[in-house]
Each structure stands twice: as structure tokens, then as C-alpha cells.
């Protein structure tokens, strides 16, 4: 256990350090190097948990990191293969049609891995817009983002068996939001959005890690859940939703409608869960079991 904690601390320092180095890299090769080193820095987090499924999660993460790295470097080396770079970044962020690996990695790992994938590793989206040449590349990103929102909107009701499942949906939706916004927004606005998301996501992951496994949450946790996830006046969630929704609307109306569908589906799902706290879950059906 001590060795796992020590490795995790080392991985955290490397993860933050290499992510910061992304912002000071002076060429594409160094950017790619720091991006991959940051991804590899997450590996020690997996050893904090001794569950058997961790090996499956780790294997999936390593394979996806390797494939996405190959696609990204191919796109960086050859201008004619720039689309491969975009596909590699879409794979790394887990957008449609590459969402499956995110569930395998998050569900079978621990909450520290969930936090790392959900927050620090997302910083590379700030550079996404620099690699887009416009035209079909931007259209591809917007189409994949819109389809991601639609699928996630259904997944909230069809494939949620615990808090880690819920957060996997919410995290993929947030990833799609960040990537879509990177197509149109300026870097300074994207940085503000990311700092807001980093704070909000860290708070939510901390809360859900405490709620995981408890059938009936304590009253204090319920209030925090409402404040962080339910969109009502005065909650942190409503500020985040309005903040993100405004910027997505400025990017694409079609993508914005997909985001609205996903957000409404998420909110109804959470409200149904809160109403059902203390009520036998069989009354709600298998899809909403926590």
C-alpha cells in the first residue's frame, strides 16, 4: 500500500509538471513528447488499487495512449495526414466513436485515476484549435461532438449502475464541450473555461468518491450533490452550464442543441435519483441502480 501511495505521489508530480511543460514547448515535437509523458505519468495511479479489474483498465489505457500517440505523431509529421492528428486527439479525449475505452478505464480503476483523466489530462484541449486547418477538420470535430452529446444523453438512462458510471458520462460530455469550444474560441477564453472546469470537476470527483458504495447518502452529501450537479439558481452547476452553454452556442447551433439534450437528460436523471433516495431501486428499473 505504501509503495502504491509513493508511486501515486510521484505520478502526480510528473503529471502536473509535464502538463505545465505543454504550455512552454516551443515546437510540435516537444509538445507531442510532453503530451505523451503526461499520459504515461498517470500509470502509477493504477497501482493504488489491488482489484483484479485494474489490470484490464491499465491495459486499455496503455493501448489507447499508444494508438492515439501514433496517430498524433503521424499527423504532425505529414501535412497530408493532418486528419489522423485530429482523429488521434478525438481518441485521446474519448469522443464519439471512441467513447468505449473511457468506461473501461474509469469503471475498473480508482478515483485517483478518474480524477487524473477527468482534469489534468484535459489541459491539452487548449491546443486543439491550433491543429485544425478549418474546413473538413472542423466539421469532423463538430459532428463527433454533437453525436457524443446525443449518445451520452441516452447513456444516462441506459448505462448508469453507480456514481463512476454517471461521472464517466458527465466527463465525456464535458470533454466534447471543451473540444468543440476549442474550434472557435480564443485561447484566453478557453483557459478561463478550463480553470472553471478544473475546479468544478475536482469538487465533483471528491464528492462522488465519498458517495460511491453508499446506498443512502448522508444529508450533507445530498446538499453538496445538489449544489454541484443540479442546475438551480445559486448552484455551482448552473454557473458551469450557463458558462459552457453560452460558448457552445457561439460555435454551432446544431452542436448546441445536442448539448442541451444531453444536459436536460442528465438533470432529469439526477432529479429522479434524488427523489428516489430511500425508495427501493427496483421501482425505478435496472438502469438507475446506485
C-alpha positions in Angstrom: 0.0 0.0 0.0 2.8 2.4 0.9 4.6 1.7 -2.4 1.3 2.4 -4.2 0.9 5.8 -2.4 4.6 6.7 -3.1 4.2 5.8 -6.8 1.0 7.8 -7.0 2.7 10.9 -5.5 5.5 10.6 -8.0 3.0 10.2 -10.8 1.0 13.2 -9.7 4.1 15.4 -9.6 5.1 14.2 -13.1 1.5 14.6 -14.4 1.3 18.2 -13.3 4.9 19.0 -14.3 4.6 17.6 -17.9 1.2 19.2 -18.3 2.7 22.6 -17.5 5.5 21.9 -19.9 2.9 21.7 -22.7 2.5 25.5 -22.4 6.2 26.2 -22.7 7.1 23.8 -25.5 8.5 25.7 -28.5 7.9 23.2 -31.3 5.5 20.4 -32.2 7.9 17.6 -31.4 8.3 18.8 -27.8 4.6 19.3 -27.5 4.0 15.7 -28.5 6.7 14.5 -26.1 5.3 16.3 -23.1 1.8 15.2 -24.1 2.8 11.5 -24.0 4.9 11.9 -20.9 1.9 13.4 -19.1 -0.3 10.5 -20.3 2.3 7.9 -19.1 2.5 9.7 -15.7 -1.0 8.5 -14.9 0.1 4.9 -14.9 1.3 4.8 -11.3 -2.2 5.8 -10.1 -3.5 2.4 -11.2 -1.3 0.6 -8.6 -3.1 2.3 -5.7 -5.8 -0.3 -6.2 -5.4 -4.1 -6.0 -8.7 -5.0 -7.6 -8.3 -7.5 -10.4 -10.1 -5.3 -12.9 -7.3 -2.7 -12.6 -5.1 -4.7 -15.0 -7.8 -4.6 -17.7 -8.2 -0.9 -17.1 -4.4 -0.3 -17.2 -4.1 -2.4 -20.4 -6.8 -0.4 -22.1 -5.3 2.9 -21.1 -1.8 1.9 -22.4 -3.2 0.6 -25.7 -5.3 3.7 -26.3 -2.4 6.0 -25.4 -0.2 4.2 -27.8 -2.6 4.2 -30.7 -3.5 7.9 -30.2 0.1 8.8 -29.9 0.9 7.1 -33.2 -2.0 8.9 -34.9 -0.9 12.3 -33.5 2.7 12.0 -34.5 1.8 10.8 -38.0 -0.4 13.9 -38.4 2.4 16.2 -37.1 5.0 14.7 -39.5 3.0 14.8 -42.7 0.7 17.7 -43.7 -1.4 15.4 -45.9 -2.2 13.3 -42.8 -3.5 16.1 -40.6 -6.8 14.3 -40.3 -5.0 11.5 -38.5 -3.9 14.0 -35.9 -7.5 15.1 -35.3 -8.6 11.5 -35.0 -5.8 10.8 -32.6 -6.9 13.7 -30.4 -10.5 12.7 -30.6 -9.5 9.2 -29.4 -7.4 10.7 -26.6 -10.4 12.7 -25.4 -12.9 9.8 -25.8 -15.3 11.5 -28.2 -17.6 9.5 -30.5 -16.9 6.9 -31.8 -14.1 6.3 -29.3 -16.0 6.5 -26.0 -15.8 2.8 -25.0 -12.2 2.9 -23.6 -13.1 5.7 -21.2 -15.7 3.5 -19.5 -13.3 0.5 -19.3 -10.5 2.7 -17.8 -12.7 4.6 -15.3 -15.0 1.9 -14.1 -12.3 -0.7 -13.3 -9.8 1.7 -11.8 -9.8 4.0 -8.7 -11.0 7.5 -8.1 -7.5 9.0 -8.4 -7.3 7.7 -11.9 -10.7 9.1 -12.5 -9.6 12.5 -11.3 -6.4 12.5 -13.4 -8.2 11.5 -16.6 -11.0 14.0 -15.9 -9.0 17.0 -15.1 -5.2 17.5 -15.7 -5.1 15.4 -18.8 -7.7 17.6 -20.4 -5.4 20.6 -20.5 -4.1 19.6 -23.9 -7.5 20.6 -25.4 -6.3 24.2 -25.2 -4.1 23.5 -28.2 -6.7 21.6 -30.2 -7.6 24.6 -32.3 -4.0 25.2 -33.4 -4.0 21.9 -35.3 -7.3 22.4 -37.2 -6.9 23.7 -40.7 -10.6 24.6 -41.0 -13.0 23.0 -43.5 -13.5 19.3 -43.0 -11.3 19.0 -39.9 -13.5 21.5 -38.0 -16.7 19.8 -39.4 -15.4 16.4 -38.2 -14.9 17.7 -34.7 -18.3 19.3 -34.5 -20.1 16.2 -35.9 -18.3 13.9 -33.4 -19.0 16.4 -30.6 -22.7 16.6 -31.5 -23.1 12.8 -31.7 -21.2 12.4 -28.4 -23.8 14.6 -26.7 -26.7 12.6 -28.2 -25.3 9.2 -27.2 -24.4 10.4 -23.7 -27.9 11.8 -23.3 -29.3 8.2 -23.7 -26.5 6.6 -21.7 -27.5 8.4 -18.6 -30.7 6.3 -18.6 -29.5 3.1 -20.2 -26.0 2.6 -18.7 -25.7 4.0 -15.2 -25.1 1.5 -12.4 -23.2 3.6 -10.0 -21.6 7.0 -9.5 -18.5 6.1 -11.5 -20.7 5.3 -14.5 -22.5 8.6 -14.0 -19.3 10.6 -13.9 -18.0 8.7 -17.0 -21.0 10.1 -18.9 -20.6 13.6 -17.5 -16.8 13.6 -18.1 -17.2 12.5 -21.7 -19.8 15.2 -22.2 -17.5 17.8 -20.7 -14.7 16.6 -23.0 -16.9 17.1 -26.0 -17.8 20.6 -24.8 -14.2 21.6 -24.4 -13.1 20.2 -27.7 -15.9 21.8 -29.6 -15.2 25.1 -28.0 -11.6 24.9 -28.9 -12.5 25.1 -32.6 -13.9 28.7 -32.3 -12.9 30.3 -29.1 -9.7 32.2 -28.4 -7.0 30.7 -26.1 -7.6 33.2 -23.3 -11.3 32.3 -23.1 -10.5 28.6 -23.3 -8.2 29.0 -20.3 -10.9 30.6 -18.2 -13.3 27.8 -19.2 -10.7 25.1 -18.3 -9.9 26.7 -14.9 -13.6 26.7 -14.1 -14.0 23.1 -15.2 -10.9 22.0 -13.3 -12.3 23.4 -10.0 -15.8 22.1 -10.6 -14.7 18.6 -11.7 -12.3 18.2 -8.8 -15.0 19.0 -6.4 -17.4 16.6 -8.0 -14.9 13.7 -8.1 -14.1 14.3 -4.4 -17.8 14.1 -3.6 -18.6 11.1 -5.7 -15.7 9.2 -4.3 -17.3 9.6 -0.9 -20.7 8.6 -2.1 -19.5 5.6 -4.1 -20.9 2.4 -2.5 -23.4 4.1 -0.1 -27.0 3.3 -0.9 -28.5 6.2 1.1 -26.2 9.3 1.2 -26.0 11.4 4.3 -27.9 14.7 4.3 -24.8 16.8 4.0 -23.7 14.9 0.9 -27.1 15.3 -0.6 -26.9 19.1 -0.3 -23.4 19.1 -1.8 -24.7 16.9 -4.6 -27.5 19.4 -5.3 -25.1 22.3 -5.2 -22.5 20.8 -7.5 -24.7 18.8 -10.0 -28.3 20.1 -10.0 -28.8 23.3 -12.1 -30.9 25.6 -9.9 -30.3 29.4 -9.2 -27.3 29.8 -7.0 -25.7 26.4 -7.6 -22.2 25.9 -9.0 -23.7 23.7 -11.6 -25.9 26.4 -13.1 -23.0 28.7 -13.5 -21.0 26.0 -15.2 -23.8 25.1 -17.5 -24.5 28.7 -18.5 -20.8 29.4 -18.9 -20.3 26.4 -21.2 -23.7 26.6 -23.0 -23.1 30.3 -24.0 -19.8 29.4 -25.6 -21.0 26.3 -27.4 -23.9 28.3 -28.8 -21.4 30.7 -30.3 -19.7 27.8 -32.0 -22.5 25.8 -33.6 -26.3 25.8 -33.2 -26.7 22.1 -34.1 -24.0 21.1 -31.6 -25.6 23.4 -29.0 -29.0 21.6 -29.4 -27.2 18.2 -28.8 -25.6 19.7 -25.7 -29.0 20.9 -24.5 -30.5 17.4 -25.0 -27.6 15.9 -23.0 -27.8 18.4 -20.2 -31.6 18.1 -19.8 -31.3 14.3 -19.8 -28.6 14.5 -17.1 -30.6 16.8 -14.9 -33.8 14.7 -15.1 -31.8 11.7 -14.2 -30.2 13.3 -11.2 -33.5 14.6 -10.0 -35.1 11.2 -10.4 -32.2 9.8 -8.3 -32.7 12.4 -5.5 -36.4 11.8 -5.5 -35.8 8.1 -5.2 -33.3 8.2 -2.3 -34.6 5.8 0.3 -37.1 4.2 -2.2 -36.4 0.6 -3.3 -34.4 0.8 -6.6 -36.5 -1.9 -8.2 -39.2 0.6 -8.5 -37.0 2.7 -10.9 -35.7 -0.2 -13.0 -32.2 -1.6 -13.5 -30.9 1.4 -15.4 -30.9 3.7 -12.4 -29.3 1.5 -9.7 -26.7 3.1 -7.5 
